[in-house]
Amino acid sequence: MVPTHVVAGSVSSDGSPAGDARGDFYVRALGSGTYIVEFERAMENVPAVVVTQNYPAWSAFDSTSGDPRDNAILLAIDAKGFMVVTGDSKGSHKDRDFSFLAAARADADSIPPMVWGDINADASTRSGSGFTVTNIGDGTYLGELDPPFRTFKSLVLTQNYKDWNDFAYSNGDTRDNAVLVAVNPSQFKYITGQDTGAKSDRNCSFVVAGDRTGTSAPPRMVFGCVNGDLTIYEDGSRDYEVTSGAAGEYTIQWITPFQTLPAVMVTVNPQSWTRFSTSSASTLNNGVLVAVDQYKAKLAIGNESGDKTNSRNFAFLVVGS
């Protein structure tokens, strides 16, 4: 396991830091859902960055709003920061809240306390600990963190759109997505759903980071940035291999198996990693977790129409033990 530097943060729609993330990064809100996040100090290497949108508000635990097609995508990444755009259910750029995790190879570990896991569509826990989840409506879930965090930094989600272990699956629409509705140090609420925007019970992977009482061993992480043509933009943790089958389908195999089923996060980059400029790219570009076990994960990467394609780059982060 390589030493890893992680920056975890949450950003409100006006560009101000949310949660207990102040001091780790700065944000420039450029308007129309576009943000540049700059790290307080540059990372040792280019990080892998995964992002989840929050809608309608961090405190909206009573809300029934939100559409599972609400999404955030990456525009560019370097060692100093990254550029992200958030949007609505039609893919149009809109100012929205978002959470992120940025992980880079480093000289020494700098990882905030984390809870991670895989949650079944019926709200039962497939893997992980330190949380319980209840299904409170179609595609709507309430999670409880036990023990709670003292302060919250970030929570990211990725939907699994069929079965955890069906590596042969090649159908589905990549606009299927999971969206964070609300979060605080002890609870989180999220929705999952279909490409039509209908909320639907689906499996989901998540990672939450913050400050907690006591100490625990840092998680194991596998991460990197992969070009759509299967070349590696940033090799990240270096302990993985990527192969591709059908268009837009990628299998990431880590060199050493995880002890238990890990959580897998993915975020799409629809343009050059180095193009720090505004973009018209639809936020319906998305990545979905197809299957995962202790040895590998299969991802589907797609365009704004939900079609799988090799013309989209992606960043991934795997967290486990």
C-alpha positions as CSV (number, residue, x, y, z in Angstrom):
1,M,0.0,0.0,0.0
2,V,1.6,3.3,-1.1
3,P,1.5,6.3,1.2
4,T,-1.5,8.5,0.3
5,H,-2.4,12.1,0.7
6,V,-6.2,12.7,0.8
7,V,-8.0,16.0,0.7
8,A,-11.7,15.7,1.6
9,G,-14.0,18.6,1.1
10,S,-17.5,19.8,0.5
11,V,-18.5,23.0,-1.3
12,S,-21.7,25.0,-1.2
13,S,-23.3,26.3,-4.4
14,D,-21.9,29.8,-3.8
15,G,-18.3,28.4,-3.7
16,S,-17.9,28.6,0.0
17,P,-16.5,25.6,1.9
18,A,-19.1,23.5,3.7
19,G,-18.6,21.2,6.7
20,D,-15.3,21.2,8.5
21,A,-13.1,21.6,5.4
22,R,-11.8,25.1,5.8
23,G,-8.0,25.4,5.5
24,D,-7.5,22.4,3.2
25,F,-8.6,24.1,0.0
26,Y,-9.9,27.2,-1.7
27,V,-12.7,27.5,-4.2
28,R,-13.3,29.9,-7.1
29,A,-16.9,29.9,-8.3
30,L,-16.9,30.8,-12.0
31,G,-20.7,30.8,-12.5
32,S,-23.0,28.4,-14.3
33,G,-22.0,25.4,-12.1
34,T,-18.3,25.7,-12.8
35,Y,-15.8,25.7,-9.9
36,I,-12.0,25.6,-9.5
37,V,-10.8,23.9,-6.3
38,E,-7.2,24.8,-5.3
39,F,-5.5,22.8,-2.6
40,E,-3.9,24.7,0.2
41,R,-0.6,23.1,-0.7
42,A,0.1,21.3,-4.0
43,M,0.0,17.5,-3.8
44,E,3.1,15.5,-4.5
45,N,1.5,14.0,-7.6
46,V,-1.6,14.5,-9.7
47,P,-4.6,13.1,-7.6
48,A,-7.5,11.0,-8.6
49,V,-10.6,13.1,-7.8
50,V,-14.2,11.7,-7.3
51,V,-17.1,14.0,-6.9
52,T,-20.8,13.7,-5.8
53,Q,-23.4,16.4,-6.1
54,N,-25.7,17.5,-3.2
55,Y,-29.2,18.7,-3.9
56,P,-31.1,20.5,-2.7
57,A,-29.1,21.5,0.5
58,W,-26.7,20.0,3.0
59,S,-29.4,20.3,5.7
60,A,-32.4,19.1,3.6
61,F,-33.3,16.0,5.6
62,D,-37.0,16.6,5.2
63,S,-36.8,17.3,1.4
64,T,-38.4,15.1,-1.2
65,S,-36.7,17.0,-4.0
66,G,-33.9,15.8,-6.2
67,D,-33.5,13.8,-9.4
68,P,-31.0,10.9,-9.7
69,R,-29.7,12.4,-12.9
70,D,-28.3,15.4,-11.0
71,N,-24.6,15.0,-11.4
72,A,-21.1,16.5,-11.2
73,I,-18.3,15.9,-13.7
74,L,-14.6,16.7,-13.8
75,L,-13.1,19.1,-16.4
76,A,-9.4,19.1,-15.4
77,I,-7.0,18.0,-12.7
78,D,-3.4,18.8,-11.8
79,A,-1.3,18.7,-8.6
80,K,-2.6,22.1,-7.5
81,G,-6.3,21.4,-7.8
82,F,-9.1,20.5,-10.1
83,M,-12.1,22.0,-12.1
84,V,-15.6,20.6,-11.7
85,V,-19.0,21.4,-13.2
86,T,-22.4,20.7,-11.5
87,G,-25.7,20.4,-13.2
88,D,-29.4,19.6,-13.2
89,S,-31.4,16.6,-14.4
90,K,-31.3,17.8,-18.0
91,G,-27.5,18.1,-18.0
92,S,-27.5,21.9,-17.9
93,H,-24.8,23.6,-15.8
94,K,-26.3,24.9,-12.5
95,D,-24.7,26.1,-9.3
96,R,-25.0,23.2,-6.9
97,D,-23.4,21.9,-3.7
98,F,-20.8,19.1,-4.1
99,S,-18.5,16.8,-2.1
100,F,-15.1,15.5,-3.2
101,L,-12.3,13.2,-2.3
102,A,-8.8,13.8,-3.9
103,A,-6.2,11.1,-3.4
104,A,-2.6,11.2,-4.5
105,R,0.6,9.2,-4.0
106,A,2.7,10.8,-1.4
107,D,5.8,10.5,0.8
108,A,3.7,9.8,3.9
109,D,0.1,9.0,4.7
110,S,-2.3,12.0,5.3
111,I,-5.7,10.5,5.4
112,P,-8.7,11.7,7.4
113,P,-10.8,9.2,9.3
114,M,-13.3,7.4,7.0
115,V,-16.3,5.2,7.0
116,W,-17.0,3.3,3.8
117,G,-19.3,0.5,2.6
118,D,-21.6,-1.1,0.0
119,I,-25.3,-0.8,0.6
120,N,-27.9,-3.1,-1.0
121,A,-31.0,-1.8,-2.7
122,D,-33.1,-3.1,0.3
123,A,-30.9,-1.0,2.6
124,S,-29.1,-4.0,4.1
125,T,-25.3,-3.7,4.4
126,R,-23.3,-5.8,2.0
127,S,-19.9,-4.6,3.3
128,G,-18.4,-2.1,5.7
129,S,-19.2,-1.1,9.3
130,G,-19.9,1.9,11.4
131,F,-23.3,2.7,9.7
132,T,-26.8,1.5,9.3
133,V,-29.2,2.5,6.4
134,T,-33.0,2.6,6.2
135,N,-35.0,2.7,3.0
136,I,-37.5,5.6,3.6
137,G,-39.2,5.6,0.1
138,D,-38.7,4.7,-3.5
139,G,-34.9,5.1,-4.1
140,T,-34.6,7.2,-0.9
141,Y,-32.3,6.2,1.9
142,L,-31.3,7.5,5.4
143,G,-28.0,6.5,6.8
144,E,-26.9,6.7,10.4
145,L,-23.2,6.9,11.4
146,D,-22.4,5.1,14.6
147,P,-20.4,6.5,16.3
148,P,-21.0,9.8,14.7
149,F,-18.2,12.0,13.3
150,R,-17.3,15.1,15.4
151,T,-17.3,17.1,12.2
152,F,-18.1,16.3,8.5
153,K,-15.7,16.9,5.6
154,S,-17.0,14.9,2.6
155,L,-19.3,12.1,1.4
156,V,-19.2,10.6,-2.1
157,L,-21.5,8.0,-3.7
158,T,-21.5,5.8,-6.8
159,Q,-24.5,3.7,-7.9
160,N,-24.3,0.0,-8.8
161,Y,-27.0,-0.5,-11.4
162,K,-27.7,-4.2,-11.2
163,D,-26.0,-6.8,-9.1
164,W,-22.7,-6.5,-7.2
165,N,-21.3,-9.7,-8.7
166,D,-22.5,-9.8,-12.3
167,F,-19.3,-9.1,-14.2
168,A,-20.9,-10.3,-17.4
169,Y,-23.6,-7.6,-17.4
170,S,-23.4,-5.3,-20.5
171,N,-26.7,-3.5,-20.5
172,G,-27.9,-0.5,-18.5
173,D,-27.8,3.2,-19.0
174,T,-25.0,5.3,-17.5
175,R,-27.3,8.1,-16.6
176,D,-28.4,6.0,-13.6
177,N,-26.9,7.8,-10.7
178,A,-26.8,8.4,-6.9
179,V,-27.2,11.8,-5.5
180,L,-26.5,13.1,-2.0
181,V,-29.6,14.9,-0.5
182,A,-28.4,15.9,2.9
183,V,-25.5,15.2,5.4
184,N,-24.3,16.1,8.8
185,P,-21.8,14.4,11.2
186,S,-24.3,11.7,12.3
187,Q,-26.6,11.2,9.3
188,F,-26.8,11.2,5.5
189,K,-29.6,11.0,3.0
190,Y,-29.3,10.0,-0.6
191,I,-31.4,8.9,-3.6
192,T,-30.8,6.4,-6.4
193,G,-32.6,6.0,-9.6
194,Q,-33.0,5.4,-13.3
195,D,-32.0,7.2,-16.5
196,T,-35.6,8.5,-16.7
197,G,-35.2,10.4,-13.5
198,A,-37.5,8.1,-11.6
199,K,-36.3,7.2,-8.1
200,S,-35.7,3.5,-7.9
201,D,-34.1,1.2,-5.2
202,R,-30.5,0.5,-6.3
203,N,-27.3,-0.7,-4.7
204,C,-24.8,2.0,-3.8
205,S,-21.1,2.4,-2.7
206,F,-20.2,5.3,-0.4
207,V,-17.2,6.9,1.5
208,V,-17.6,9.5,4.2
209,A,-14.7,11.5,5.7
210,G,-14.4,13.8,8.7
211,D,-13.0,14.0,12.2
212,R,-13.8,11.3,14.7
213,T,-12.9,10.5,18.4
214,G,-10.3,7.8,18.8
215,T,-7.8,6.4,16.3
216,S,-8.1,3.7,13.6
217,A,-5.9,2.3,10.9
218,P,-6.1,4.2,7.6
219,P,-8.0,2.4,4.9
220,R,-6.3,0.8,1.9
221,M,-6.9,2.8,-1.3
222,V,-6.5,2.0,-5.0
223,F,-6.9,5.0,-7.3
224,G,-5.9,6.6,-10.6
225,C,-7.0,8.5,-13.7
226,V,-7.7,6.5,-16.9
227,N,-8.1,7.8,-20.4
228,G,-11.0,6.4,-22.4
229,D,-8.6,4.7,-24.8
230,L,-7.2,2.7,-21.9
231,T,-4.0,4.6,-21.5
232,I,-3.2,5.9,-18.0
233,Y,-3.2,9.6,-17.4
234,E,-2.0,9.4,-13.8
235,D,-1.1,6.0,-12.3
236,G,-2.1,7.0,-8.8
237,S,-1.5,4.1,-6.4
238,R,0.1,2.0,-9.1
239,D,-1.2,-1.3,-7.7
240,Y,-3.8,-2.0,-10.4
241,E,-4.3,-2.9,-14.0
242,V,-7.1,-1.8,-16.3
243,T,-8.6,-3.8,-19.2
244,S,-11.5,-3.1,-21.5
245,G,-14.1,-5.3,-23.1
246,A,-17.1,-3.8,-24.9
247,A,-17.1,-0.1,-25.6
248,G,-17.1,2.0,-22.4
249,E,-16.7,-1.1,-20.1
250,Y,-13.5,-1.2,-18.0
251,T,-12.3,-3.8,-15.5
252,I,-9.9,-2.6,-12.8
253,Q,-7.9,-5.4,-11.1
254,W,-5.8,-4.6,-8.0
255,I,-2.6,-6.5,-7.5
256,T,-3.4,-7.5,-3.9
257,P,-7.0,-8.5,-3.0
258,F,-8.9,-6.6,-0.4
259,Q,-9.8,-8.5,2.7
260,T,-13.5,-7.6,2.3
261,L,-15.6,-6.0,-0.4
262,P,-14.4,-2.4,-0.9
263,A,-16.3,0.7,-1.9
264,V,-15.7,1.9,-5.4
265,M,-16.2,5.5,-6.6
266,V,-16.0,6.8,-10.1
267,T,-16.3,10.3,-11.8
268,V,-16.2,11.0,-15.5
269,N,-13.9,13.5,-17.3
270,P,-15.4,14.3,-20.8
271,Q,-12.5,16.4,-22.1
272,S,-8.7,16.8,-21.7
273,W,-7.4,16.4,-18.1
274,T,-5.4,19.6,-18.6
275,R,-8.0,21.9,-20.0
276,F,-8.8,24.3,-17.2
277,S,-11.4,26.3,-19.1
278,T,-15.2,26.5,-19.1
279,S,-16.9,23.8,-21.1
280,S,-20.3,23.0,-22.6
281,A,-20.0,19.3,-21.6
282,S,-23.3,17.9,-20.3
283,T,-23.3,16.8,-16.7
284,L,-25.3,13.7,-17.8
285,N,-21.9,12.2,-18.7
286,N,-21.5,9.6,-16.0
287,G,-19.8,6.5,-14.7
288,V,-21.6,3.6,-13.0
289,L,-20.3,0.6,-11.0
290,V,-21.3,-2.6,-12.7
291,A,-19.8,-5.2,-10.3
292,V,-17.1,-5.5,-7.6
293,D,-15.5,-8.2,-5.6
294,Q,-12.3,-8.4,-3.5
295,Y,-10.1,-8.7,-6.6
296,K,-11.6,-6.3,-9.2
297,A,-14.3,-3.9,-10.2
298,K,-16.1,-3.4,-13.5
299,L,-17.2,0.2,-14.5
300,A,-19.4,1.5,-17.3
301,I,-18.5,5.0,-18.6
302,G,-21.0,6.8,-20.8
303,N,-22.0,10.0,-22.6
304,E,-24.8,12.4,-22.1
305,S,-27.2,10.0,-23.9
306,G,-26.4,7.2,-21.5
307,D,-24.5,5.2,-24.1
308,K,-21.3,3.5,-23.1
309,T,-18.3,5.0,-24.9
310,N,-14.5,4.9,-25.0
311,S,-14.3,8.6,-25.6
312,R,-14.7,9.6,-21.9
313,N,-11.9,9.6,-19.4
314,F,-12.6,8.7,-15.7
315,A,-11.1,8.9,-12.2
316,F,-11.6,6.1,-9.7
317,L,-11.1,5.6,-6.0
318,V,-11.4,2.2,-4.2
319,V,-11.5,2.2,-0.4
320,G,-11.4,-0.8,1.8
321,S,-9.3,-3.0,4.1
